[in-house]
């Protein structure tokens, strides 16, 4: 029992120590800014949309309001298996639209593959490709900020991601804190340390050369599949914290479980299929990125190992005659310690990014108290991901708000 406890404690120390190291880098270093770059590059914006006629217009309007020259930005939308007015709305807001109907290959990755297969043969000389989700909104300086980072680094760029409906519920707030932590306490720190960042579903800029053969990541989590290829092929992803993107998050807890289960299963599928490549990449230049990717298995192992450890501990204590009240007390104290640790992560993220979160102050404080429950619920997410392979499922987006109204 003591040996199991020691091994589990060492595992948690490694996992959380690794994340704590990134947090220290974020807290004790200055936010990185790129010097403005003269406009000149031509970019294509690629958007996959499925039944999103309520939100596609505001995104395209926010793209038209960018302070980067509009004649250097071309907008493309794939209306993927849509049964509403997504295609009509996108055309009305100035995008070139391609309609796709394929229920057998129904995922964002397949939709993007289809869109690239339509756009690349046009023969237009683009310097880079932006990829967004249809429910996004962009700050007016988003593309200029990404352009500045792109000109300086000549590689893949990932921007800053926050929630446009942070205050709708405790679930949207938890998602918001999750992605803010990923942006500023993981990707920002990775960038400062010179290792590769991770893609996060939306808000990224790819050099045209990287996508010269099109889009071919079509699994449950196309962003992590792409990140894994970046790591194992010696490429690099940089972070631009000045490029602010607002993303709509699910309001209901029931919607979050299957979505996060898909993320977990997609990640574990990708890493198990490419474990050999990852381990070989450990000994190449930028090998720390491979170590970082492998370390992201830590929370999964920690959750599963923690459950096993707790079951063994309860059975052992019961067999030794420990009173049920004492067992309950010990388990309660253990839960509170985990809750406290997660609350600290959420609170530090909240106060570090306070001014960039669009939400009344009272809701920011109240909903942060529920962030630990959101993270602890990953235990059930992991179980669901192991027991059955989740399918990609579109989530309804209906927060139709302009970037100007959001700022107000």
C-alpha positions as CSV (number, residue, x, y, z in Angstrom):
1,X,0.0,0.0,0.0
2,X,2.8,2.4,0.9
3,X,4.6,1.7,-2.4
4,X,1.5,2.3,-4.4
5,X,0.9,5.6,-2.6
6,X,4.5,6.6,-3.1
7,X,4.4,5.9,-6.9
8,X,1.1,7.7,-7.2
9,X,2.5,10.7,-5.3
10,X,5.6,10.8,-7.6
11,X,3.4,10.7,-10.7
12,X,1.3,13.6,-9.4
13,X,4.5,15.5,-8.5
14,X,5.8,15.1,-12.0
15,X,2.5,16.1,-13.7
16,X,1.7,19.1,-11.6
17,X,5.3,20.1,-11.2
18,X,5.6,20.3,-15.0
19,X,2.5,22.5,-15.2
20,X,3.7,24.6,-12.2
21,X,7.0,25.2,-14.0
22,X,5.0,26.7,-17.0
23,X,3.0,28.8,-14.6
24,X,6.1,30.3,-13.0
25,X,7.5,31.1,-16.5
26,X,4.2,32.9,-17.3
27,X,4.0,34.8,-14.0
28,X,7.6,36.0,-13.8
29,X,8.2,37.0,-17.4
30,X,6.7,39.8,-19.5
31,X,4.0,39.3,-22.1
32,X,5.6,38.9,-25.5
33,X,4.7,41.5,-28.2
34,X,5.8,41.4,-31.8
35,X,6.7,44.7,-33.6
36,X,4.1,45.8,-36.1
37,X,4.8,44.6,-39.7
38,X,3.9,46.4,-42.9
39,X,0.9,44.7,-44.6
40,X,1.7,42.8,-47.8
41,X,1.0,39.2,-47.3
42,X,-2.1,37.8,-48.9
43,X,-4.1,35.4,-46.7
44,X,-7.0,33.0,-47.2
45,X,-9.5,32.5,-44.3
46,X,-10.9,29.0,-44.1
47,X,-14.1,28.4,-42.1
48,X,-15.9,25.1,-41.6
49,X,-19.6,25.6,-40.7
50,X,-22.4,23.2,-40.0
51,X,-25.9,24.7,-39.4
52,X,-24.4,28.0,-38.0
53,X,-26.5,30.6,-39.8
54,X,-27.0,32.5,-36.6
55,X,-23.2,33.1,-36.0
56,X,-21.4,33.0,-39.4
57,X,-22.5,36.5,-40.3
58,X,-20.9,38.2,-37.2
59,X,-17.7,36.3,-37.7
60,X,-17.4,37.4,-41.3
61,X,-18.3,41.0,-40.4
62,X,-15.5,41.0,-37.8
63,X,-13.1,39.8,-40.5
64,X,-14.3,42.6,-42.8
65,X,-13.6,45.1,-39.9
66,X,-10.0,44.1,-39.5
67,X,-7.4,46.9,-39.7
68,X,-5.5,44.7,-42.2
69,X,-6.2,45.6,-45.8
70,X,-9.4,43.8,-46.9
71,X,-8.1,43.3,-50.4
72,X,-5.4,41.0,-49.0
73,X,-7.9,38.8,-47.2
74,X,-10.1,36.2,-49.1
75,X,-12.9,34.5,-47.2
76,X,-13.9,30.9,-47.8
77,X,-16.6,28.9,-46.1
78,X,-17.5,25.2,-46.4
79,X,-21.2,24.8,-45.5
80,X,-20.9,21.2,-44.3
81,X,-24.0,19.1,-44.3
82,X,-26.1,22.1,-43.6
83,X,-29.9,22.1,-43.4
84,X,-30.3,25.8,-42.6
85,X,-29.3,29.1,-44.2
86,X,-25.6,28.9,-43.4
87,X,-24.5,29.0,-47.1
88,X,-26.9,31.9,-47.9
89,X,-25.8,33.9,-44.8
90,X,-22.1,33.4,-45.6
91,X,-22.5,34.6,-49.2
92,X,-24.5,37.6,-48.1
93,X,-21.6,38.6,-45.8
94,X,-19.0,38.4,-48.6
95,X,-17.6,34.9,-48.4
96,X,-17.0,32.4,-51.2
97,X,-19.0,29.3,-50.2
98,X,-18.7,25.7,-51.1
99,X,-21.5,23.3,-50.0
100,X,-20.6,19.8,-49.0
101,X,-22.9,16.8,-48.4
102,X,-21.3,13.7,-47.0
103,X,-22.7,12.1,-43.8
104,X,-20.3,9.2,-43.9
105,X,-17.3,11.5,-43.3
106,X,-18.9,14.0,-41.0
107,X,-16.3,15.9,-39.1
108,X,-14.5,19.3,-39.1
109,X,-11.4,17.7,-40.4
110,X,-13.1,16.2,-43.5
111,X,-14.9,19.6,-44.1
112,X,-11.6,21.4,-44.0
113,X,-10.1,18.8,-46.3
114,X,-12.9,19.4,-48.8
115,X,-12.5,23.2,-48.6
116,X,-8.7,23.1,-49.2
117,X,-9.3,20.7,-52.1
118,X,-11.5,23.4,-53.6
119,X,-9.3,26.5,-52.9
120,X,-5.8,25.2,-53.7
121,X,-6.6,24.4,-57.4
122,X,-7.7,28.0,-57.8
123,X,-3.9,28.8,-58.1
124,X,-4.1,32.0,-56.0
125,X,-0.7,32.7,-54.4
126,X,-1.4,32.9,-50.7
127,X,1.2,33.5,-48.1
128,X,-0.8,31.8,-45.4
129,X,-4.1,30.2,-44.4
130,X,-6.2,31.2,-41.4
131,X,-8.5,28.5,-39.9
132,X,-11.5,29.6,-37.8
133,X,-14.7,28.1,-36.4
134,X,-17.9,29.7,-37.5
135,X,-18.9,30.8,-34.0
136,X,-15.7,32.9,-33.5
137,X,-15.4,36.7,-33.3
138,X,-12.1,38.6,-33.8
139,X,-10.7,41.7,-32.4
140,X,-10.1,44.3,-35.1
141,X,-6.4,44.0,-34.8
142,X,-6.3,40.2,-34.9
143,X,-5.0,39.6,-38.4
144,X,-2.4,42.4,-38.1
145,X,-1.1,40.9,-34.8
146,X,-0.9,37.4,-36.4
147,X,0.7,38.9,-39.5
148,X,3.4,40.6,-37.3
149,X,4.2,37.2,-35.6
150,X,4.1,35.4,-38.9
151,X,6.5,37.8,-40.6
152,X,9.0,37.5,-37.8
153,X,8.8,33.7,-37.3
154,X,7.8,32.3,-40.8
155,X,6.0,29.4,-39.1
156,X,2.6,28.3,-37.7
157,X,1.0,30.8,-35.3
158,X,-1.6,30.2,-32.7
159,X,-3.5,33.1,-31.1
160,X,-5.2,34.0,-27.8
161,X,-8.5,32.2,-27.2
162,X,-11.2,33.4,-24.8
163,X,-14.9,32.8,-24.4
164,X,-17.4,35.3,-26.0
165,X,-20.2,33.9,-23.7
166,X,-18.1,33.6,-20.5
167,X,-20.9,34.7,-18.2
168,X,-23.7,32.6,-19.7
169,X,-23.3,29.8,-17.1
170,X,-20.7,28.2,-14.8
171,X,-19.9,25.7,-17.7
172,X,-19.1,28.4,-20.2
173,X,-16.9,30.1,-17.6
174,X,-15.1,26.9,-16.9
175,X,-14.4,26.4,-20.6
176,X,-13.3,30.0,-20.8
177,X,-10.8,29.6,-17.9
178,X,-9.6,26.3,-19.4
179,X,-8.7,27.9,-22.8
180,X,-7.3,31.0,-21.1
181,X,-5.0,28.8,-19.1
182,X,-4.0,26.9,-22.2
183,X,-3.3,30.1,-24.0
184,X,-1.4,32.1,-21.4
185,X,-0.1,29.5,-19.0
186,X,0.9,26.8,-21.5
187,X,1.3,28.2,-25.0
188,X,2.8,31.5,-23.9
189,X,5.3,29.7,-21.6
190,X,6.1,27.2,-24.3
191,X,6.8,30.1,-26.7
192,X,9.1,31.9,-24.3
193,X,11.0,28.7,-23.7
194,X,11.5,28.2,-27.4
195,X,9.5,24.9,-27.6
196,X,6.5,24.4,-29.8
197,X,3.0,25.4,-28.8
198,X,-0.1,23.3,-29.3
199,X,-2.9,24.1,-31.7
200,X,-6.3,24.6,-30.1
201,X,-9.0,23.9,-32.6
202,X,-9.3,27.4,-34.0
203,X,-7.5,30.7,-34.4
204,X,-4.4,29.5,-36.2
205,X,-2.3,30.7,-39.2
206,X,-0.4,28.2,-41.4
207,X,2.3,29.0,-43.9
208,X,1.1,28.2,-47.4
209,X,4.1,25.8,-47.8
210,X,2.9,23.7,-44.8
211,X,-0.4,23.1,-46.5
212,X,0.7,22.9,-50.1
213,X,-0.8,19.3,-50.2
214,X,-4.0,20.3,-48.5
215,X,-5.5,19.4,-45.2
216,X,-5.2,15.7,-44.2
217,X,-6.0,15.6,-40.4
218,X,-9.5,14.2,-40.2
219,X,-9.7,12.3,-36.9
220,X,-11.7,13.2,-33.7
221,X,-9.2,16.0,-32.8
222,X,-7.7,17.3,-36.0
223,X,-5.9,20.1,-34.1
224,X,-3.9,17.6,-31.9
225,X,-3.2,15.4,-34.9
226,X,-1.7,18.4,-36.7
227,X,0.3,19.4,-33.6
228,X,1.7,15.9,-33.4
229,X,2.8,16.0,-37.0
230,X,4.4,19.4,-36.4
231,X,6.4,17.9,-33.5
232,X,7.5,14.7,-35.2
233,X,8.5,16.5,-38.4
234,X,10.6,19.2,-36.8
235,X,8.3,22.1,-37.5
236,X,7.3,24.7,-35.0
237,X,4.2,26.6,-33.7
238,X,4.6,30.1,-32.2
239,X,2.2,32.0,-29.9
240,X,0.8,35.5,-30.4
241,X,-1.0,36.7,-27.3
242,X,-2.0,40.0,-29.0
243,X,-4.3,38.3,-31.5
244,X,-7.6,37.9,-29.5
245,X,-10.3,35.5,-30.6
246,X,-13.6,35.0,-28.9
247,X,-15.1,31.5,-29.0
248,X,-18.6,30.4,-28.1
249,X,-18.7,27.6,-25.5
250,X,-21.4,25.1,-24.6
251,X,-23.8,26.3,-21.8
252,X,-24.9,22.9,-20.4
253,X,-22.8,20.4,-18.5
254,X,-24.5,17.6,-20.4
255,X,-23.1,18.9,-23.7
256,X,-19.6,19.2,-22.3
257,X,-19.2,15.5,-21.4
258,X,-19.4,14.0,-24.9
259,X,-17.4,16.9,-26.4
260,X,-14.5,16.5,-23.9
261,X,-14.7,12.7,-24.2
262,X,-14.1,13.1,-27.9
263,X,-11.1,15.3,-27.2
264,X,-9.6,12.8,-24.8
265,X,-10.2,9.8,-27.1
266,X,-8.8,11.7,-30.1
267,X,-5.7,12.6,-28.1
268,X,-5.1,9.1,-26.9
269,X,-5.7,7.6,-30.3
270,X,-3.2,10.0,-31.9
271,X,-0.6,9.5,-29.3
272,X,-0.8,5.7,-29.2
273,X,-0.7,5.5,-33.0
274,X,2.4,7.7,-33.1
275,X,4.2,6.7,-29.9
276,X,7.2,5.5,-31.9
277,X,7.6,8.8,-33.7
278,X,7.2,10.7,-30.5
279,X,9.9,8.8,-28.7
280,X,12.3,9.2,-31.7
281,X,11.5,12.9,-31.7
282,X,12.7,13.2,-28.1
283,X,16.3,13.0,-29.4
284,X,16.0,15.5,-32.2
285,X,16.2,19.3,-32.2
286,X,13.1,20.7,-30.4
287,X,12.7,17.3,-28.7
288,X,11.2,19.0,-25.6
289,X,8.0,19.4,-27.6
290,X,7.7,15.6,-27.9
291,X,8.2,15.3,-24.1
292,X,5.6,18.0,-23.6
293,X,3.1,16.1,-25.8
294,X,3.7,12.9,-23.9
295,X,3.3,14.6,-20.6
296,X,-0.2,15.6,-21.5
297,X,-1.1,12.0,-20.8
298,X,-0.3,12.8,-17.2
299,X,-3.8,14.0,-16.2
300,X,-5.3,10.9,-17.8
301,X,-2.9,8.6,-15.9
302,X,-3.4,10.6,-12.8
303,X,-7.2,10.3,-12.8
304,X,-7.2,6.6,-13.6
305,X,-4.4,5.9,-11.2
306,X,-6.1,8.0,-8.5
307,X,-9.3,6.1,-8.7
308,X,-7.5,2.8,-8.5
309,X,-5.5,4.1,-5.6
310,X,-8.5,5.3,-3.7
311,X,-10.4,2.0,-4.2
312,X,-7.4,0.0,-2.9
313,X,-7.0,2.4,0.0
314,X,-10.7,2.2,1.0
315,X,-10.7,-1.6,0.8
316,X,-7.4,-1.8,2.8
317,X,-8.6,0.5,5.5
318,X,-12.0,-1.4,5.7
319,X,-10.2,-4.7,6.0
320,X,-8.0,-3.3,8.8
321,X,-11.1,-2.4,10.8
322,X,-11.0,1.4,10.3
323,X,-14.3,3.0,11.2
324,X,-16.5,4.1,8.2
325,X,-16.6,7.6,9.6
326,X,-12.8,7.9,9.5
327,X,-12.7,6.5,5.9
328,X,-15.3,9.1,4.9
329,X,-13.3,11.9,6.6
330,X,-10.1,10.9,4.9
331,X,-11.8,10.8,1.5
332,X,-13.4,14.1,2.1
333,X,-10.1,15.7,3.0
334,X,-8.6,14.2,-0.1
335,X,-11.4,15.6,-2.3
336,X,-11.0,19.1,-0.7
337,X,-7.3,19.1,-1.4
338,X,-7.9,18.3,-5.1
339,X,-10.6,21.0,-5.2
340,X,-8.3,23.5,-3.6
341,X,-5.5,22.8,-6.1
342,X,-7.9,23.2,-9.0
343,X,-9.4,26.4,-7.5
344,X,-5.9,27.9,-7.2
345,X,-5.3,27.2,-10.9
346,X,-8.6,28.8,-11.9
347,X,-8.2,31.8,-9.6
348,X,-4.6,32.5,-10.8
349,X,-5.8,32.3,-14.4
350,X,-8.9,34.5,-13.7
351,X,-6.9,37.3,-12.0
352,X,-4.1,37.2,-14.5
353,X,-6.5,37.7,-17.4
354,X,-9.2,39.6,-15.5
355,X,-9.3,42.6,-17.9
356,X,-9.6,40.5,-21.0
357,X,-12.6,38.5,-19.8
358,X,-15.9,39.8,-21.1
359,X,-18.2,39.2,-18.1
360,X,-19.5,41.0,-15.0
361,X,-17.1,40.9,-12.1
362,X,-19.6,39.0,-9.7
363,X,-20.0,36.2,-12.3
364,X,-16.3,35.9,-12.8
365,X,-15.8,35.4,-9.1
366,X,-18.8,33.1,-8.5
367,X,-18.3,30.9,-11.6
368,X,-14.6,30.4,-10.8
369,X,-15.7,28.5,-7.7
370,X,-17.2,25.8,-10.0
371,X,-14.1,25.5,-12.1
372,X,-12.6,22.6,-9.9
373,X,-15.9,20.6,-10.4
374,X,-15.5,21.0,-14.2
375,X,-11.9,19.7,-14.1
376,X,-12.7,16.9,-11.6
377,X,-15.5,15.8,-13.9
378,X,-12.8,14.8,-16.4
379,X,-12.7,11.5,-14.4
380,X,-16.1,10.6,-16.0
381,X,-14.9,12.0,-19.3
382,X,-11.9,9.7,-19.3
383,X,-14.1,6.7,-18.4
384,X,-16.5,7.4,-21.2
385,X,-13.6,7.9,-23.6
386,X,-12.2,4.5,-22.6
387,X,-15.5,2.5,-22.7
388,X,-16.7,3.8,-26.0
389,X,-15.3,5.7,-29.0
390,X,-17.1,9.0,-29.1
391,X,-18.2,10.3,-32.5
392,X,-17.8,13.8,-33.8
393,X,-21.0,15.7,-33.2
394,X,-21.8,19.3,-34.2
395,X,-22.7,21.6,-31.2
396,X,-25.4,24.2,-31.8
397,X,-24.1,27.8,-31.7
398,X,-26.6,30.6,-31.4
399,X,-24.8,33.5,-29.6
400,X,-25.4,36.0,-32.4
401,X,-23.5,39.1,-31.3
402,X,-21.2,41.5,-33.1
403,X,-17.7,42.3,-32.0
404,X,-18.8,45.9,-31.3
405,X,-21.6,44.7,-29.0
406,X,-19.3,42.2,-27.3
407,X,-16.9,45.0,-26.5
408,X,-19.7,47.1,-25.0
